[in-house]
Every structure is written in C-alpha cells, then in structure tokens.
Amino acid sequence: MKGYVPTPPNLAEKMVRDLFSEAPPESNDRILYHGTGTGPFAAAVERVSDAEGLDIPDGLGVDTNPRHLEKARNRGLRHVEF
C-alpha cells in the first residue's frame, strides 16, 4: 500500500466536528471525498451529523485503490457513493 496512511477515526471525527462547528451542513450540500481510502472521513461525517442532529450532506468518495473503495463500501454508509 505505497503512499497510504490511514486516518484514525478519532482524528477524522475531531476534524469533522471542527469544520461543522464553523459551517454546519445544509440539506443541499455535497461533499467530495477525494482520496477517500477506506472512508474514515465519510464515516465521521455520518457519526457527527447523527449525533448532533445535523443534515447529512450527500457525498461521493473516489480513490485509485479498488481494495480501499471496497472497504469503504462495506461500511454501509447511507450518504455517500464510492
């Protein structure tokens, strides 16, 4: 996995909480998860949005590694297409 550095879930969640404290998502927002890897940021967006009662923006996750995309798809996230 040359060049792949997984983002710890707690770090992804902290970053999402910081972002959403400044600019909470709205129902018509969309997120592009470029270099999505296994989907830690997409998962954090869903967790934080659910916990805070926020709208969950639609998302698109892209990555060049098909194994990472398969793992991301297996997370069962409802707001993002990988």
Secondary structure, 3 states (H helix, E strand, C coil): CCCCCCCCHHHHHHHHHHHHHHCCCCCCCEEEEECCCCCHHHHHHHHHHHHHCCCCCEEEEECCCHHHHHHHHCCCCCCEEC
